[in-house]
Amino acid sequence: MASDRLLAAVLDVLTEVDPAEMFDARGVLRAVRPAVDPTPGLDDVDEVLALLALPMLGGVVAVCDGVYRTGAAAEIVVGRLRRLADAVRQVDDEGLADRY
């Protein structure tokens, strides 16, 4: 899975994308490559975009195969990610993860 630094860099790039514009993983990779060390690969960016395209996050919207447009604002996506992380921690803290 891609790193949290890559996720943050992709979210930063998406804040600069015009909502009417469409983009693909290659374009995002070109934009984030200088900001992330070690340098991510195309598969890493694809993973991040697939994560952000999940309906519960809504960070990007898949237009067609491999082409996206921006979705919810980065601040909203970060809030959703935090709530999801909190829920996962709670499941782990309560020992529910061991039961399933």
Helices and strands as residue ranges (DSSP letters): H 4-15, E 22-24, H 25-32, G 33-35, H 42-52, E 60-64, E 67-70, H 74-93, H 96-99
